[in-house]
Amino acid sequence: MAEAARPLRVVKLGGSVITRKREVERVRPKALARLASEIASVREADVIVLHGAGSFGHPGARRFGLAAPPPTGVSPRIRARGASIVAAEVRRLHLLVLRALVEAGASPASVPMATHASNREGRLTALDVAPFRAALDGGRSPVSFGDVVPDAAWGSSILSADTIALEIARTMHPDRVVFVSDVPGIFDGPPVGRRRIVSELTPDAIAGLRRSGSGADVTGGIRGKADAMWAIAGEGVDAVLISGLSDGATARALGGATVHGSWAHARRG
C-alpha cells in the first residue's frame, strides 16, 4: 500500500517578531530560537518556512525606493546599488534563521527568490516552485524570504514573503498558511483605546484597515497582510495570523490545531 501524502503547511515568520523593527539589523534571538524549535517539533506535516526582512531590509528598501517606480532622472545605477545593499542585508537575517533552524534540529534548505522569481512594475510575474518541491522530496524544509528580485520594468523591486505565501498557496496547495506576528491577531478599529481582534476576516473588516504599515515597512503593513490572507483563502487554503510571542502557538497551528488569532477560512470563488 502506498504511503499517504503528508499535509503541507506554510509558516511565515514576520519581521516584527524575529527582529526589532525600530532598531537597525537587530534580531530577537530568544524569540527566533523558540520559534525555530516549535517549527522543528512539527511531526504531523511538511513545513515550508518563509520570513520577513524586518529591521534587516525594510529601512534600506525605503531609502532606495525599491517598492516604488524609479524616480525620473535618477540614474539606474543608484537603484542597482540599493538593490545590492538590501539583498545583502536580508541575507544576513536569512543566515540567522537557517542557523536557528539547524540548531533546533530541523533540516532547512535555502530557496532565495532572487534566482527563482521575477516582477514587473513591482508585481510578481513568475515564481518557480520546483526548488520547494525538490527540498521537500529530499526530506528538508524549504526556507525562503522577502527579497529583492529582477523587475522587467524597474530593474529591481521587492517581492514580499506574503506574496510568496500566496503563490505557494496557488501552486502547491498547502492546507494552511500560518502568519506569525508580534500581535495576537488583526485589530478592529483605529489604533487607540481598547480594541477587538477580528477572529474571522471579511471584506468589510479588511476595508477598514490602514494600508500603510508602521515604521519602515514597505510591504503594505497589516492591510497588505489581510489582503494576502483573503486571497489565500480564495485559493481554498486556510490562513491565520497569530502571535509568535505566545509559547507553543506556532507549533499548535502547524500541527493542525485551531489557535487564537485572525482567520481567513478556505473558500472558492
N, C-alpha and C positions, 0 to 999 in steps of 0.2 A: 504494500500500500504506500502511495506517495505521501511524503510528509506535507502536512497542511502549511500553507503560506503564513508567515508571521505577520501580524499587524505592523503597519508602518506609521510612525508618528514623527512630527517635526516640532522641535523646540527652538524658539528664538529668544536668546538672552539679550535683553535690552541694554544699551549702553548706560542707561540710568541706574541699573542695578549692579553691573560689574565694574563700572568706573565712577569716579566722582566728576560729574559733568561740569561743575563750576571751577575745576582745577585742571591744569594742563597735563595731559598724559599721566593721570593718577588712577591706578586700579584700586578696586576694593578687594584686597587679597583674601580676606576671610569669606566674603560673600561668594567670590569666584570659586574658591576651593570647595565650599559646601555645595554649591550648585553643580559643580563637576562631579562630586561624589554622588549626588542624587541622580544625575544622568547615568553615571556608570552603574548604579544599582538596579536599573531597569532591566528586568529579565523577560517581561511579557511581550516586548515588541522590539523591532528595529527602530533606531532613532537617527534622524538627521538633525545636526546641530547647526544653527545659524547664530550669528551675534552681530550686534550693532557696533558702531565705532566710538560712541560716547566722547569722552574728552580727548581721544586719540585722533579723531578725524573731523568732527563737526567744526571746530574752530578754523582749521585750515581750509575746509571746503567753503565755509562762508567767506573767509578772507580772499580767496581766489575766485569766488563766484562760480563754483563748479556745478551748482544746481540751477543755474540760470544761463540764458544765452550770452555769448561773448559780447562785451560792450563794443560799440562801433569805434573803429580807430585804434583799438588796443592790439598790440602785436600778439599773434597766436603763440609766440614763444613764452609769453608770460603765463598763459593758461597751461601750456605744456609743462612749464616749470612747477606750477602749482599742483598739477596732477601728479607729478613725480613725488613731490613733498608729501602730499596727503596719502598717496599709496604707501609710502614708507612708514608713515605714522600708523595707519591702520594695521599694517603687518606686524608692527611691534606688539600691538594688543593681541593680534591673532596668535602669535607665538606663545604669549602668556596663557591664552585659552587652551591651546594644544597641550602645553606643559601641564596645566592643571588637570586636564582630562587624563593624560598619561599617568600622572601621579595618583589619580583616583582609581586607576585600574581599567580605564576604557582603552579602546584601540582606535584613536581618531585618524582620519585621513583628510588632509587639507585639500580643499577644492576652491582655489582662488577664481573669482569671477572675471578678472581682467583678461584671462585667456579663454574663457568659456561663455562670455556673454557680450552683447553689444547694444548700444542705444542709438536712437535718432531723436534729436531735439529733447534730450532728457528722458525719453520714454523707451522702455525695453522693446527691442525688435527681435532678439534671438538669445536663447539660453540653452546650452547643451547640457542635458541632464545625464548623459552617458557616464560621466565620471562619478556621479552619485550612485548610479546603479552598479557600476563596477566595484566601488568601495563596499557597498552592501553585500554584493555577491561574494566578496572576499572576506566577509566577516568583520568588516570595520565600520566605524561610524563616520560618515562624511561630515566635514565641518567647513562651512563657508561663512561669508561675512559681507556686510555692506562695503562696496569697493568703488574705485574709480575705473570706469570701463571705456573702451573706444566708443566714440559717438560720431556717426556719419556726417552730421551737420555741424557739430560744435567742437570736434576734435576729441574731447573727453568730457564725461559727465558722471554724475553719481548714480549708482544703482543701489538702492536701499535693500537691506535684508528683508524688509517687509514685502517688497516686490518679488524678491527671490522666493519667499514663502508662498506667495500667491501662484507663481509659475510652477513650483513643485506641486502645489495642490492641483493645478490644471493637468499636469502631465504624468505625475506619479501616483496620484490618488491615495494619499495617506488617509487615515480615518480621523485624524485630529491634528491641529496645529496649536501649540501652546505658546503664547506670548508671555514672557516673564519680565515684569517691570518692578519699579520700586514703589508702586501703589497697588492697592488690592483690587483695582478694577477701574472702570471708566466712570467718572463722577458726572452727575447730572447738574445742570445749572451753572451760574457764574462762580469763579474761584474765590468765594467769600462765604463766611459763616459755615453752618453745619450743612454738609452735602450728602446726597444719597448716591450709592453705587448703582449703576444701571446693570441689573442682573441679566437682562435679555435685550440685545441690541435691536433697534427698529430704525427704519428710515427717519422717523421724526426725531428720535434720540440722537442720531448721527448728525442731522441737520443743525441741531442746536450746539454742536461742539465747535470750538475755535479751530481755525485752520492752522495758525502758526503755533510752533512749539515754544518751549521755554529755553532761555539761554541761547546757545549757538546751534540748536537743532536745525538742520536743513532738509529734513525728510518729511515735513508735514505735521509733526507733533502728534498729539493724541487723535486729532481728526484724521490724519493720514493713516494712523493705525486702525481706527474704526472702519474707514473705507476699505482697507485691505482685508479686515476680518469679514466684512459683509460680502466682499467679492469672493473670498474663500468659501464662505457658506454657500454662495451661489454655485460653486463647483461641486456641491454635495459633500463638503468636508466641514466638520465641527471646528470652530475656532474659539479660543478663550484667552482672556487676558487676566493674569493672576499676579500676586505679589511673590517676588523671589526672596523677600525678607522673612517670609513665614517658613520655618523649618519643615521640610517634608512635603510641602505643597507641590513642588515641581515633580518630585518622584511620583506622588499620587496621581497627578494629572497625566503624566506619561504612562503610568500603569493602567490608565483607563477609568479612574475614579472621577466622580463629579465633585469638583472642588469649588470653593467660594471664589467668585470673580465675575467678570462680564462675558457673557456667552453670545456667540452668533451661531445658532444651530444650523446644521446642514439642511439645504433646501435645493431645489432645482427650479431654474427659470426665474 
